[in-house]
Amino acid sequence: MTAMTRRAGCARCGAGLATDNNSGRCAPCQRAERDRVVAAPEVPATFWSHEPLWRALAERHLGRVIRAYRHHPYHGRQPLPQATVAGWFGVTQAQLSRVETGPPMVHLDRLAHWARVLGFPPTSCGSASRPGATTLRHTSTEKPVLTCSARFDAPTGRSADRRIGGRNLYRGALAHITAFFPPTRQSSALPRPTLLAAATLHEMAGWMAHDSGDSTTGRQHFRDALALAVDSGTRLLVGQVHGSLSHLASHDGNAAAAIAHAIEGLGVIADEEAGARVRARLFALQARGLAAAGRAAECHSTLRLAEVALGQAAASPTPWLSPFDRTSLDIETARCLLRLGDVTAALRLLDDIVTDEPTTRVRSQALARTLLATALVGQARIDEACLVTHKTIDLTHGLGSTVVLDQLRHLALLLRSHSIHLPDVPQLLDRLRDTFRERSWLALPLPTG
């Protein structure tokens, strides 16, 4: 028999397909998909350090573990269906539903069997320590997680934070700080590279805490970062941390403090030739504070200064600095415009930001979408607002961000008054209630050490 002629490649792995294969997938990939239906897939070791799953394991409640397993972002934007997972255990969907919502399972033989089916690592069952929670690693097949290492990769940490949210990473950042850096009061004699690493990690931990809904812890990390940055003599980093404090003050409704921190940061970096990108960020944050204070003319002039500074910015001179680009400035500008009541101008900006293309900036896209939905409600375009909100829920499945969840709660309040007249709104409100219930783990207290 002659070899079969090959044609288009497999949609999953790219391997060539035989002429009589009309499935679009090669035989190995078809088998893998079938195996996923009849058995739990193999997952990387980092899978088990996901915050909801780890907490359920620590509570030794198998039903909650299974629910967290099904909703893990590793499986994609949609959770694994209960019926599929029930089939792995040889039970019905209704039986699995009762296991997930009922009391903890006490039959040890059944516990052991179900643990084997899901492929629990030996150290995870009933353990109070979180597997793999202290390394920073990011590959094409694994979720980014923090790993405890004296080498600290700031860009990778920020990329992970933007993709899966601060709540999923804070514990690892805190473990890294505790393991490798002394308290800030003992830091003055440390070498400059160590001070830079410690300051940057404290600032990142502050953003992760803020993203987790804990502004008090976030503010303490920012203050520690500021002290370390001052000790390092790195004025650009000092200015950046003032920007973080300005953002937090705006989020907490303190416009005067937001403006003051931005101005102080601008003063620190005034003579820094490489500081255009940090200046752009600080001007944008100052403008947000001015918008909150109702100082519209000053807000607009400060946004123009941010535009000029961003136009002068070259590549970031150091990995210790956070990225600030056109999208970042547009989101800050849209926030200002909405606060000043210019909904039409905000919509023009947000329409250009929001994309349905795959992105690693999940949180930024989610925040842009919630701002867009808010603006659409402001123009009584409720059907469009509902569509954007549905897409935001889809996008943020597994995202550990209380900030985004709070924005969705705000949207729910705005939409509630339209539920009588528009049939799509009650359905969306029901879905939002389910989302808030599913993401209730975000309200749990942050670890303290």
Buried (B, 14 or more C-beta within 10 A) or exposed (E): EEEEEEEEBBEBEEEEBEEEBEEEBBEEBBEBEEEBEEEBBEBBEBBBBBBBBBBBBBEBBBBBBBBBBBBBBBBEEEBBEBEBBBBBBEBEEEEBBEBBEEEEBEEEEEBEEBBEBBBBBEBBBEBEEBBBBBBBBBEEEBBBBBBBBEEBBBBBBBBBBBBBBBBBBBBBBBBBBEEBBEEBEEBEEBEEEBBBBBBBBBBBBBBBBBBBBBBEBBBBBBBBBBBBBBBBEBBBBBBBBBBBBBBBBBBBEBBEBBBBBBBBBBEBBEEBEBBBBBBBBBBBBBBBBBBBBEBBEBBBEBBEBBBEBBEEBEEBBEBBBBBBEEBBBBBBBBBBBBBBEBBEBBBBBBEEBBEEEEEEBBBBBBBBBBBBBBBBBBEEBBEBBBBBBBBBBEBBBBBBBBBBBBBBEEBBEBBEEBBEEBEBBBEBBEBBEEBBEBBEBBEEEBEEE
